[in-house]
Amino acid sequence: MRNIIVFLAVAAVLQLTVSCSSVPSQVDNGSGHEWEARARITGIILDSADGPVSAAIVQLIPVDYNPLTAATLNVDTTDATGNYRFEGNLVGLYTVQAVHASKRTRVRSVAFTIANDTIAIIPQTLKAPGAVAVNIPQGISSGTVFIRGTDVQVRIGLKARMVTLDSLAPGPLPEILFAPSTDTTPKWSLVKNAAITVGKLDTLADLAIFTDGSSLVSGTWNSAGTLSLDSTKPFEGRFDYRFDYSYTNWSSQCGINFDNWLLSSPQDVRAYQALHCSYMGGGLGDSLYVQIFDVVDSSTLVLLGPASSTYQSVDVLLSKFTHLDLSRVREIMFMVVGSTQTGTGTLYLDDVRFGRSVALR
């Protein structure tokens, strides 16, 4: 017998306690009776007054479950005392998800490991569901938006720019994915590292640093060049940043600050997956790099791409910016690096934001 305690911090600390032991059961494999291990998962579903809930629909779902594959799920219904039970040859990471048959209140447990043993889940309390509105990136065609590890899926059309997923269990939100109409394999990760609020609709949008509709920029700086607000060649909207540079020692730099030079709060970007920006210009042989600063340190330099005569929109995974505290981000620096020691050029920057969505490769 062993006790496993799993802690998860989302506004408060939730605790899932399981006790595990091997459960032999006698089965006939066609050549006689043999003993083999089988899993047994038990638990109880409660209402907000800590009373047992009967006739609640309970699912035992693998954490990597894809609802587009139409695989059969383990489903049970609670009895008069609120108890449910699953048995079978089960191995892997799972969650228990339950919904009230009429009130539609919901709960989703934290993930736990099954290894053909007995697991007793602590009582789970049903709560009012929440919902999320998710942006659909440009370039996505018709298909299905779904939540990994659940049976939630929504079809979207060709021109959809946002989708709402409702009746979701409060707490940590599994990854939201998109698969085109002709495929069950996800091609986009739309949202990671988010949570569902009880009884609330949350809009999971990108964090705009500099776009025509919103700007957090509180100051700019430049080295071996001049950075200015411009309206001649925007990628979107009416404005862009123009960087006229002339370097004599291989590179020029410019930066946009969004914490008012440490006088305001930095940005927490842990819920986002990528830094997105669009750029155009640069001199022959020049390349553009980007670097992110937190309140005490800077990340590694990451390549955005070579000079271009047309706008290039680039998503850089935040995981590439090492040595960075994503909870306290304050500034983004762009660096032009030349192929020769001296050089000049003009660079246009626009649509700078921390994005929730990334294409999967």
KOLSEDREN-289660 format. One record per residue: x negated, y, z of N, C-alpha, C in turn; residue number from 1. Coordinates in steps of 0.1 Angstrom, whole numbers, plus 5000, padded with zeros to 4 digits. Layout:
BEGIN
n.xx_n.yy_n.zz_ca.xx_ca.yy_ca.zz_c.xx_c.yy_c.zz_i
X_Y_Z_X_Y_Z_X_Y_Z_NUM
...
//
This chain:
BEGIN
n.xx_n.yy_n.zz_ca.xx_ca.yy_ca.zz_c.xx_c.yy_c.zz_i
4991_4988_5000_5000_5000_5000_4991_5012_5000_1
4994_5022_4992_4987_5034_4992_4996_5046_4990_2
4993_5057_4995_5001_5069_4994_4994_5079_4985_3
5002_5084_4975_4996_5094_4966_5004_5107_4967_4
4997_5118_4969_5004_5131_4971_4999_5140_4960_5
5008_5144_4952_5005_5153_4941_5010_5167_4944_6
5002_5177_4943_5006_5191_4945_5006_5199_4932_7
5016_5207_4931_5018_5216_4920_5022_5229_4925_8
5015_5240_4921_5018_5254_4926_5025_5261_4915_9
5038_5264_4917_5046_5272_4908_5056_5280_4917_10
5051_5292_4921_5059_5300_4930_5058_5295_4944_11
5061_5281_4946_5059_5275_4958_5052_5261_4955_12
5048_5255_4966_5041_5242_4964_5051_5231_4964_13
5052_5223_4953_5061_5212_4953_5053_5199_4956_14
5059_5190_4963_5052_5178_4967_5059_5166_4961_15
5052_5157_4955_5057_5144_4951_5049_5133_4957_16
5056_5125_4965_5049_5114_4973_5054_5101_4967_17
5045_5092_4963_5048_5079_4958_5041_5069_4966_18
5047_5057_4968_5041_5046_4974_5040_5035_4964_19
5029_5029_4963_5027_5019_4952_5023_5006_4957_20
5029_4995_4951_5025_4982_4954_5028_4973_4942_21
5021_4962_4940_5024_4953_4929_5037_4946_4932_22
5046_4945_4921_5059_4939_4922_5059_4927_4913_23
5057_4915_4918_5058_4903_4909_5072_4900_4906_24
5075_4895_4894_5089_4890_4891_5087_4878_4882_25
5096_4868_4884_5095_4856_4877_5102_4858_4863_26
5094_4855_4852_5100_4856_4839_5097_4844_4831_27
5105_4841_4821_5104_4829_4813_5098_4834_4799_28
5086_4830_4796_5080_4834_4783_5082_4823_4772_29
5091_4814_4775_5094_4804_4765_5086_4791_4767_30
5076_4791_4776_5069_4779_4778_5069_4775_4793_31
5079_4780_4800_5079_4778_4815_5080_4791_4822_32
5080_4791_4835_5081_4803_4843_5067_4807_4848_33
5065_4820_4847_5052_4826_4851_5055_4838_4859_34
5046_4842_4867_5047_4855_4875_5039_4866_4868_35
5046_4878_4866_5039_4889_4860_5043_4902_4868_36
5034_4912_4868_5037_4924_4875_5047_4933_4867_37
5057_4939_4874_5067_4948_4868_5068_4960_4876_38
5070_4972_4869_5072_4984_4877_5086_4986_4882_39
5087_4992_4894_5100_4996_4900_5099_5010_4905_40
5107_5019_4899_5107_5033_4903_5120_5036_4909_41
5120_5042_4921_5133_5045_4928_5132_5059_4932_42
5144_5065_4934_5145_5079_4939_5159_5083_4942_43
5161_5095_4946_5175_5100_4950_5176_5114_4944_44
5188_5118_4939_5190_5131_4934_5200_5138_4944_45
5196_5151_4947_5204_5158_4957_5209_5171_4951_46
5220_5177_4957_5225_5190_4953_5219_5201_4961_47
5222_5213_4960_5216_5224_4967_5219_5224_4982_48
5229_5216_4986_5232_5215_5000_5226_5202_5006_49
5217_5196_4999_5210_5184_5003_5219_5172_5004_50
5230_5172_4996_5239_5161_4996_5236_5152_4984_51
5239_5139_4984_5236_5131_4973_5245_5134_4961_52
5240_5132_4949_5247_5135_4937_5250_5122_4930_53
5262_5118_4928_5266_5106_4921_5268_5109_4906_54
5266_5099_4898_5268_5100_4884_5259_5110_4876_55
5248_5114_4883_5238_5122_4876_5231_5113_4866_56
5228_5118_4854_5221_5111_4844_5206_5113_4846_57
5198_5102_4847_5184_5103_4851_5176_5096_4839_58
5166_5102_4835_5157_5097_4825_5143_5095_4830_59
5137_5084_4826_5122_5082_4829_5115_5084_4815_60
5107_5094_4814_5102_5098_4801_5087_5099_4801_61
5080_5093_4792_5065_5095_4791_5062_5110_4788_62
5051_5115_4794_5048_5129_4793_5044_5133_4778_63
5040_5123_4770_5037_5126_4756_5048_5122_4747_64
5060_5120_4752_5071_5116_4744_5075_5127_4733_65
5076_5122_4721_5080_5131_4709_5095_5127_4706_66
5105_5136_4708_5119_5132_4706_5122_5130_4691_67
5113_5134_4682_5115_5132_4667_5112_5118_4663_68
5106_5110_4672_5103_5096_4668_5114_5087_4671_69
5124_5092_4678_5137_5084_4681_5134_5071_4689_70
5124_5072_4697_5121_5061_4706_5131_5060_4717_71
5134_5048_4722_5144_5046_4732_5139_5050_4746_72
5147_5057_4753_5143_5062_4766_5149_5053_4777_73
5143_5053_4789_5148_5046_4800_5158_5055_4807_74
5171_5051_4808_5181_5060_4814_5189_5052_4825_75
5192_5059_4836_5200_5053_4846_5210_5064_4851_76
5220_5060_4858_5230_5069_4864_5230_5067_4879_77
5230_5078_4887_5229_5076_4901_5242_5070_4907_78
5241_5063_4918_5252_5057_4924_5258_5067_4934_79
5268_5062_4942_5275_5071_4952_5266_5077_4962_80
5254_5071_4964_5244_5077_4974_5233_5085_4967_81
5235_5087_4954_5225_5095_4947_5213_5088_4943_82
5212_5075_4945_5200_5067_4942_5200_5062_4927_83
5188_5062_4922_5186_5056_4908_5174_5046_4909_84
5173_5038_4899_5162_5028_4899_5159_5024_4884_85
5146_5023_4882_5141_5018_4869_5132_5006_4871_86
5133_4996_4863_5124_4985_4864_5119_4981_4850_87
5107_4975_4849_5102_4971_4836_5087_4971_4835_88
5082_4967_4824_5068_4967_4821_5064_4981_4817_89
5061_4989_4827_5058_5004_4824_5044_5007_4829_90
5036_5014_4820_5023_5018_4823_5021_5032_4817_91
5015_5041_4824_5012_5054_4819_5017_5066_4827_92
5016_5078_4821_5021_5090_4828_5036_5092_4825_93
5044_5095_4835_5058_5097_4833_5063_5108_4841_94
5075_5113_4838_5083_5122_4847_5097_5117_4848_95
5104_5120_4859_5118_5118_4860_5125_5131_4858_96
5135_5130_4849_5144_5142_4846_5158_5138_4848_97
5165_5147_4855_5179_5144_4859_5188_5156_4856_98
5201_5153_4852_5211_5164_4850_5224_5160_4856_99
5231_5170_4862_5244_5167_4867_5254_5165_4856_100
5263_5156_4857_5272_5152_4846_5281_5163_4842_101
5285_5172_4851_5295_5183_4848_5289_5197_4850_102
5282_5199_4861_5276_5212_4864_5264_5215_4855_103
5258_5205_4850_5246_5207_4841_5234_5213_4849_104
5234_5212_4862_5222_5215_4869_5211_5205_4867_105
5199_5208_4868_5188_5199_4863_5176_5199_4873_106
5168_5189_4871_5155_5188_4878_5145_5180_4870_107
5133_5183_4870_5122_5176_4864_5111_5174_4873_108
5106_5162_4876_5096_5159_4885_5082_5163_4879_109
5072_5164_4888_5058_5165_4883_5055_5151_4877_110
5044_5150_4869_5040_5138_4863_5034_5129_4873_111
5036_5116_4871_5030_5106_4880_5026_5094_4872_112
5017_5086_4877_5012_5074_4870_5019_5062_4874_113
5023_5054_4864_5029_5041_4867_5019_5030_4861_114
5017_5020_4870_5007_5009_4866_5014_4996_4870_115
5026_4994_4866_5033_4982_4870_5033_4980_4885_116
5037_4990_4892_5038_4990_4906_5051_4996_4911_117
5053_4997_4924_5065_5003_4930_5062_5017_4933_118
5071_5026_4928_5069_5040_4931_5082_5046_4937_119
5081_5052_4949_5093_5058_4955_5091_5073_4954_120
5099_5079_4945_5099_5094_4943_5106_5101_4955_121
5101_5111_4960_5108_5119_4970_5120_5125_4965_122
5131_5128_4973_5143_5133_4968_5141_5146_4959_123
5148_5146_4948_5147_5157_4939_5160_5165_4939_124
5159_5179_4940_5171_5187_4941_5174_5194_4928_125
5187_5192_4923_5192_5199_4911_5193_5214_4913_126
5189_5221_4903_5190_5236_4903_5196_5241_4890_127
5200_5254_4890_5205_5260_4878_5195_5260_4867_128
5198_5256_4855_5188_5256_4845_5184_5270_4840_129
5173_5271_4833_5168_5283_4827_5167_5281_4812_130
5162_5292_4805_5161_5291_4791_5149_5300_4787_131
5144_5297_4775_5133_5305_4769_5136_5309_4755_132
5132_5321_4751_5133_5325_4737_5118_5325_4732_133
5116_5318_4721_5103_5316_4716_5101_5322_4702_134
5091_5330_4699_5088_5336_4686_5084_5325_4677_135
5088_5326_4664_5084_5317_4653_5074_5324_4645_136
5062_5319_4644_5051_5326_4636_5055_5327_4621_137
5049_5337_4615_5051_5339_4600_5044_5326_4593_138
5050_5322_4583_5045_5311_4575_5051_5297_4579_139
5059_5297_4590_5065_5285_4594_5078_5283_4586_140
5080_5271_4580_5092_5268_4572_5103_5262_4581_141
5113_5257_4575_5124_5250_4582_5118_5237_4588_142
5124_5234_4600_5119_5222_4607_5125_5221_4621_143
5118_5215_4630_5123_5213_4643_5113_5218_4654_144
5119_5226_4663_5112_5230_4675_5115_5220_4686_145
5105_5214_4693_5108_5205_4704_5099_5206_4715_146
5103_5201_4727_5095_5202_4739_5089_5188_4741_147
5076_5187_4742_5069_5174_4744_5073_5169_4758_148
5075_5156_4759_5079_5149_4771_5093_5151_4776_149
5102_5156_4767_5116_5158_4769_5124_5153_4757_150
5137_5153_4758_5145_5150_4746_5151_5163_4740_151
5145_5175_4743_5150_5188_4738_5144_5190_4724_152
5153_5193_4714_5149_5196_4701_5159_5205_4694_153
5155_5215_4686_5163_5224_4679_5159_5226_4665_154
5168_5224_4656_5165_5227_4642_5165_5242_4639_155
5155_5246_4630_5155_5260_4626_5154_5261_4611_156
5159_5272_4606_5159_5274_4591_5147_5282_4587_157
5147_5284_4574_5135_5290_4567_5132_5304_4572_158
5142_5312_4575_5140_5326_4579_5140_5328_4594_159
5140_5318_4602_5141_5320_4617_5128_5326_4622_160
5130_5336_4630_5119_5343_4636_5118_5341_4651_161
5129_5336_4657_5130_5333_4671_5139_5322_4673_162
5137_5313_4683_5146_5303_4687_5147_5302_4702_163
5160_5300_4707_5162_5299_4721_5165_5284_4725_164
5157_5280_4735_5159_5267_4741_5165_5268_4754_165
5177_5263_4756_5184_5265_4769_5186_5252_4776_166
5193_5253_4788_5196_5242_4797_5183_5234_4800_167
5173_5241_4804_5160_5235_4807_5158_5235_4823_168
5152_5224_4827_5149_5222_4841_5139_5233_4846_169
5142_5240_4858_5132_5249_4863_5119_5243_4866_170
5108_5251_4866_5095_5246_4869_5086_5247_4857_171
5074_5240_4858_5065_5241_4847_5071_5236_4834_172
5068_5243_4823_5074_5239_4810_5063_5232_4802_173
5067_5220_4797_5058_5212_4788_5056_5220_4775_174
5046_5216_4768_5042_5222_4755_5054_5222_4745_175
5057_5234_4739_5067_5235_4729_5060_5234_4715_176
5065_5226_4706_5058_5223_4694_5068_5225_4682_177
5062_5226_4670_5070_5226_4658_5065_5216_4648_178
5075_5209_4642_5072_5200_4631_5081_5204_4619_179
5075_5204_4607_5083_5207_4595_5093_5196_4592_180
5103_5200_4583_5114_5191_4581_5110_5177_4576_181
5099_5177_4569_5094_5164_4562_5085_5156_4571_182
5084_5159_4584_5074_5153_4592_5079_5152_4607_183
5074_5142_4614_5077_5141_4628_5064_5145_4636_184
5053_5147_4629_5041_5151_4636_5040_5166_4638_185
5038_5172_4650_5038_5186_4652_5026_5193_4644_186
5029_5204_4638_5019_5212_4631_5015_5225_4638_187
5024_5229_4647_5021_5242_4655_5024_5239_4669_188
5015_5245_4678_5018_5246_4692_5023_5260_4694_189
5036_5261_4698_5042_5274_4700_5040_5280_4714_190
5041_5272_4724_5039_5277_4738_5032_5266_4746_191
5023_5271_4754_5017_5262_4765_5016_5271_4778_192
5015_5264_4789_5012_5270_4802_5023_5281_4806_193
5035_5277_4803_5046_5286_4808_5055_5279_4818_194
5065_5286_4823_5074_5280_4833_5088_5285_4831_195
5097_5277_4836_5112_5280_4835_5116_5286_4848_196
5123_5297_4847_5129_5304_4859_5143_5300_4861_197
5147_5297_4874_5160_5293_4877_5170_5303_4872_198
5180_5299_4864_5191_5307_4859_5187_5319_4851_199
5176_5319_4845_5171_5331_4837_5166_5327_4823_200
5168_5337_4814_5163_5336_4801_5150_5344_4800_201
5139_5337_4797_5126_5344_4796_5122_5344_4781_202
5117_5355_4776_5112_5357_4763_5097_5355_4763_203
5092_5344_4756_5078_5341_4756_5072_5347_4744_204
5069_5360_4744_5063_5367_4733_5048_5368_4734_205
5042_5372_4723_5027_5375_4724_5025_5388_4732_206
5013_5389_4737_5008_5401_4744_5002_5411_4734_207
5009_5421_4730_5003_5430_4720_4993_5440_4727_208
4981_5440_4721_4971_5450_4726_4971_5462_4717_209
4972_5460_4704_4973_5471_4694_4981_5466_4682_210
4994_5470_4682_5003_5468_4671_5011_5480_4669_211
5018_5481_4658_5026_5493_4656_5037_5495_4666_212
5042_5484_4670_5054_5484_4680_5050_5486_4694_213
5037_5483_4697_5033_5483_4711_5018_5484_4712_214
5013_5492_4722_4998_5493_4724_4995_5494_4738_215
4985_5486_4743_4980_5488_4756_4967_5495_4757_216
4962_5500_4746_4949_5506_4745_4949_5519_4753_217
4939_5519_4763_4938_5531_4771_4925_5539_4768_218
4917_5533_4759_4905_5540_4755_4897_5532_4745_219
4888_5539_4738_4879_5532_4728_4865_5537_4729_220
4856_5529_4724_4842_5533_4724_4835_5528_4711_221
4824_5533_4707_4817_5529_4695_4802_5531_4697_222
4794_5523_4689_4780_5524_4689_4775_5522_4675_223
4767_5531_4670_4762_5531_4656_4774_5532_4646_224
4784_5541_4650_4795_5543_4641_4806_5551_4648_225
4817_5553_4641_4828_5561_4647_4841_5553_4645_226
4848_5551_4656_4861_5544_4657_4872_5555_4658_227
4882_5554_4649_4893_5564_4650_4906_5557_4646_228
4917_5563_4652_4930_5559_4648_4933_5564_4634_229
4939_5555_4626_4940_5558_4611_4954_5553_4606_230
4958_5559_4595_4971_5555_4589_4970_5553_4574_231
4958_5551_4569_4956_5549_4555_4958_5535_4550_232
4954_5525_4558_4954_5511_4554_4958_5502_4565_233
4970_5504_4570_4975_5495_4581_4978_5481_4576_234
4976_5471_4584_4981_5457_4580_4996_5456_4583_235
5000_5461_4594_5015_5462_4597_5018_5475_4603_236
5030_5480_4601_5034_5492_4606_5028_5504_4599_237
5024_5514_4607_5019_5527_4602_5005_5530_4605_238
4999_5523_4615_4986_5527_4620_4976_5515_4621_239
4964_5519_4620_4953_5509_4622_4941_5516_4629_240
4931_5509_4632_4918_5515_4636_4908_5514_4625_241
4901_5525_4623_4891_5526_4612_4877_5528_4619_242
4868_5519_4615_4855_5519_4621_4845_5522_4609_243
4840_5535_4609_4829_5538_4599_4816_5537_4606_244
4808_5527_4601_4795_5524_4608_4783_5526_4599_245
4772_5528_4606_4759_5528_4599_4748_5523_4609_246
4743_5512_4607_4734_5506_4616_4720_5506_4611_247
4710_5507_4620_4696_5507_4616_4689_5495_4623_248
4696_5488_4632_4690_5477_4639_4699_5465_4639_249
4704_5461_4627_4711_5449_4625_4726_5449_4628_250
4731_5458_4637_4745_5457_4641_4751_5470_4645_251
4764_5471_4645_4772_5482_4650_4784_5475_4658_252
4788_5483_4669_4799_5478_4678_4809_5488_4680_253
4821_5484_4683_4832_5492_4687_4841_5484_4697_254
4848_5491_4706_4856_5484_4715_4869_5491_4718_255
4879_5483_4722_4892_5488_4727_4894_5484_4742_256
4896_5493_4750_4898_5491_4765_4913_5491_4768_257
4917_5483_4777_4931_5483_4781_4933_5482_4797_258
4923_5486_4804_4926_5488_4819_4921_5502_4824_259
4921_5511_4814_4918_5525_4817_4904_5526_4825_260
4895_5519_4819_4881_5519_4825_4881_5515_4839_261
4887_5504_4843_4888_5498_4856_4897_5506_4866_262
4904_5516_4861_4913_5523_4870_4927_5517_4870_263
4930_5508_4861_4943_5502_4861_4941_5487_4861_264
4952_5479_4862_4950_5464_4864_4946_5458_4850_265
4938_5448_4851_4934_5440_4839_4946_5431_4835_266
4945_5425_4824_4955_5416_4819_4952_5401_4822_267
4963_5394_4826_4962_5380_4828_4967_5373_4815_268
4957_5366_4808_4961_5360_4795_4960_5345_4796_269
4961_5339_4807_4960_5325_4809_4972_5317_4802_270
4983_5324_4800_4995_5318_4793_4994_5318_4778_271
4983_5324_4773_4982_5325_4758_4971_5315_4753_272
4972_5313_4740_4963_5302_4734_4952_5308_4725_273
4955_5320_4720_4945_5325_4710_4945_5340_4710_274
4933_5346_4706_4932_5360_4703_4935_5362_4688_275
4945_5370_4684_4948_5372_4670_4944_5386_4666_276
4939_5388_4654_4936_5401_4649_4935_5400_4634_277
4938_5412_4627_4937_5413_4613_4926_5423_4610_278
4917_5420_4600_4907_5430_4597_4905_5430_4582_279
4899_5441_4577_4896_5443_4563_4884_5452_4562_280
4875_5450_4552_4864_5458_4549_4851_5452_4554_281
4841_5461_4556_4828_5456_4559_4819_5457_4547_282
4806_5459_4549_4796_5460_4538_4792_5446_4533_283
4786_5446_4522_4781_5434_4515_4771_5427_4525_284
4774_5414_4527_4766_5406_4536_4769_5407_4550_285
4778_5416_4554_4781_5418_4568_4791_5407_4573_286
4790_5404_4586_4800_5395_4593_4805_5402_4605_287
4817_5398_4609_4824_5404_4620_4825_5394_4631_288
4821_5398_4643_4822_5390_4655_4831_5397_4666_289
4836_5389_4675_4844_5395_4686_4840_5389_4699_290
4841_5397_4709_4838_5394_4723_4848_5400_4733_291
4851_5392_4743_4861_5397_4753_4854_5399_4766_292
4858_5410_4773_4853_5413_4786_4863_5412_4797_293
4859_5406_4808_4867_5406_4820_4861_5417_4829_294
4866_5418_4842_4862_5429_4851_4847_5428_4855_295
4841_5416_4854_4827_5415_4858_4818_5409_4848_296
4823_5403_4837_4814_5396_4828_4820_5397_4814_297
4812_5392_4804_4817_5391_4790_4816_5377_4785_298
4824_5374_4775_4824_5361_4769_4812_5359_4759_299
4811_5347_4754_4802_5345_4742_4808_5353_4730_300
4799_5356_4721_4803_5362_4708_4809_5351_4699_301
4821_5354_4693_4827_5344_4684_4829_5350_4670_302
4826_5343_4660_4827_5348_4646_4842_5349_4642_303
4845_5361_4637_4859_5362_4631_4858_5359_4616_304
4848_5363_4609_4847_5360_4595_4838_5370_4587_305
4835_5368_4575_4827_5377_4567_4835_5389_4562_306
4828_5399_4557_4834_5411_4551_4844_5407_4541_307
4855_5414_4540_4866_5410_4530_4872_5423_4524_308
4875_5422_4512_4882_5434_4505_4897_5434_4507_309
4902_5423_4513_4917_5422_4517_4918_5418_4531_310
4929_5421_4537_4931_5418_4551_4931_5403_4554_311
4923_5399_4564_4923_5386_4569_4929_5385_4583_312
4938_5376_4585_4944_5374_4598_4938_5362_4605_313
4933_5363_4616_4925_5353_4623_4930_5350_4637_314
4932_5337_4640_4934_5333_4654_4922_5326_4659_315
4917_5331_4670_4906_5324_4677_4910_5318_4690_316
4909_5305_4692_4913_5299_4704_4906_5305_4716_317
4913_5308_4727_4907_5314_4738_4897_5305_4745_318
4898_5292_4742_4888_5283_4748_4874_5285_4742_319
4873_5292_4731_4860_5294_4725_4853_5306_4732_320
4860_5314_4740_4854_5325_4747_4850_5320_4761_321
4838_5314_4761_4833_5308_4774_4828_5319_4783_322
4826_5316_4796_4821_5325_4806_4831_5337_4808_323
4843_5334_4808_4853_5344_4808_4864_5341_4818_324
4868_5351_4827_4879_5349_4836_4892_5354_4829_325
4900_5345_4824_4912_5349_4816_4922_5355_4824_326
4921_5355_4837_4931_5361_4846_4929_5376_4848_327
4917_5381_4843_4913_5395_4845_4906_5401_4833_328
4913_5401_4821_4907_5406_4809_4910_5421_4807_329
4899_5428_4803_4901_5443_4803_4897_5449_4789_330
4889_5442_4781_4884_5449_4769_4880_5439_4758_331
4881_5444_4745_4877_5436_4734_4867_5443_4726_332
4856_5437_4723_4846_5444_4714_4845_5437_4701_333
4843_5445_4690_4841_5440_4677_4827_5444_4673_334
4819_5434_4667_4806_5437_4663_4804_5433_4649_335
4799_5443_4641_4795_5440_4627_4780_5437_4627_336
4777_5425_4622_4763_5420_4621_4759_5420_4606_337
4748_5426_4603_4743_5427_4589_4734_5416_4585_338
4732_5414_4572_4722_5404_4567_4709_5411_4565_339
4709_5424_4566_4697_5432_4566_4696_5441_4578_340
4685_5447_4580_4683_5455_4592_4691_5468_4592_341
4693_5473_4580_4701_5486_4579_4713_5483_4570_342
4724_5491_4573_4736_5489_4565_4747_5499_4569_343
4756_5501_4560_4768_5509_4562_4780_5502_4557_344
4792_5507_4562_4804_5502_4558_4816_5508_4565_345
4828_5504_4561_4840_5508_4568_4848_5495_4571_346
4853_5494_4583_4861_5483_4588_4874_5487_4593_347
4885_5480_4589_4898_5483_4594_4903_5472_4603_348
4909_5476_4615_4914_5466_4625_4928_5469_4628_349
4936_5458_4629_4950_5460_4632_4956_5447_4637_350
4968_5448_4643_4975_5436_4648_4967_5428_4658_351
4962_5434_4668_4954_5428_4678_4963_5424_4690_352
4963_5411_4693_4972_5406_4703_4967_5392_4708_353
4972_5389_4720_4970_5375_4726_4982_5367_4722_354
4980_5356_4714_4991_5349_4709_4994_5336_4716_355
5007_5333_4717_5011_5320_4723_5010_5308_4713_356
5011_5311_4700_5012_5300_4690_4999_5299_4683_357
4996_5286_4680_4984_5283_4672_4988_5271_4662_358
4982_5271_4650_4984_5260_4641_4975_5249_4646_359
4980_5236_4645_4973_5225_4649_4966_5219_4637_360
4954_5215_4639_4946_5209_4628_4943_5194_4631_361
//
